[in-house]
Amino acid sequence: MSRPSYEDHGSGDPAAVPAALGLGLLSVGGWLLTTTRPWQKPGNPLTLGIGWTVSGALLLSGLVLLARCVRTVHAGQDAPEAAEQDPGQP
């Protein structure tokens, strides 16, 4: 009469891994941006430019991944409602 301690919850959210990767890229990009502050320490302009470019690319990539995950999650929630309203539409 005891219930099993493990219940099958399905395959999980497909947007979880890209969202975690996006958050990781945002954190690494933010950390790199704070370590390459030219107003706090003088440095070679080439090194500072490369650091800012890499951190900007990481921040932008993380933001794009998170935006795609949010769009995926919200599109998945709206799809069943639209199918119920117009059953004749493909």
C-alpha positions in Angstrom: 0.0 0.0 0.0 3.0 2.3 0.1 3.5 4.6 -2.8 6.9 4.5 -4.7 9.2 7.3 -3.7 10.1 8.0 -7.4 7.4 9.2 -9.8 8.0 9.7 -13.4 7.7 13.4 -14.3 8.4 13.2 -18.0 11.5 14.2 -19.9 11.7 17.6 -18.3 11.9 21.1 -19.8 13.8 21.3 -23.1 14.6 24.9 -22.4 16.3 24.3 -19.1 19.8 23.5 -20.4 20.0 26.5 -22.8 18.7 28.8 -20.1 21.3 27.6 -17.6 24.0 28.1 -20.3 22.7 31.6 -21.0 22.8 32.5 -17.3 26.4 31.1 -17.2 27.4 33.1 -20.2 25.9 36.2 -18.6 27.8 35.7 -15.4 31.1 35.0 -17.1 30.7 38.0 -19.4 29.8 40.3 -16.4 32.8 39.0 -14.4 35.1 39.6 -17.4 33.6 43.0 -17.9 34.3 44.0 -14.3 37.9 42.7 -14.5 38.7 44.7 -17.6 37.8 48.1 -16.3 40.1 50.7 -18.0 39.2 53.4 -15.5 40.7 51.5 -12.6 43.9 50.3 -14.0 46.0 51.4 -17.0 46.6 48.7 -19.6 47.4 48.0 -23.2 44.6 49.3 -25.4 44.7 46.0 -27.4 44.3 43.9 -24.3 41.4 46.1 -23.0 39.7 46.0 -26.4 39.9 42.3 -26.7 38.6 41.9 -23.1 35.7 44.2 -23.7 34.9 42.5 -27.0 34.9 39.0 -25.5 32.8 40.1 -22.5 30.4 41.9 -24.8 30.1 38.8 -27.0 29.5 36.6 -23.9 26.8 39.0 -22.6 25.1 39.2 -25.9 25.2 35.4 -26.4 23.8 34.8 -22.9 21.0 37.3 -23.5 20.1 35.7 -26.8 19.9 32.3 -25.3 17.7 33.4 -22.4 15.4 35.3 -24.8 15.0 32.2 -27.0 14.2 30.1 -23.9 11.6 32.6 -22.7 10.1 32.7 -26.2 10.0 28.9 -26.4 8.3 28.6 -23.0 5.7 31.2 -23.7 5.0 29.9 -27.2 4.4 26.5 -25.8 1.8 27.8 -23.4 -0.1 29.8 -26.0 -0.3 27.0 -28.6 -2.9 24.8 -26.9 -5.2 27.8 -26.4 -5.0 28.8 -30.0 -5.8 25.2 -31.1 -8.9 25.1 -28.9 -10.3 28.4 -30.3 -9.9 27.6 -34.0 -10.2 23.8 -34.5 -10.7 24.2 -38.3 -7.5 26.2 -38.9 -4.3 24.3 -39.7 
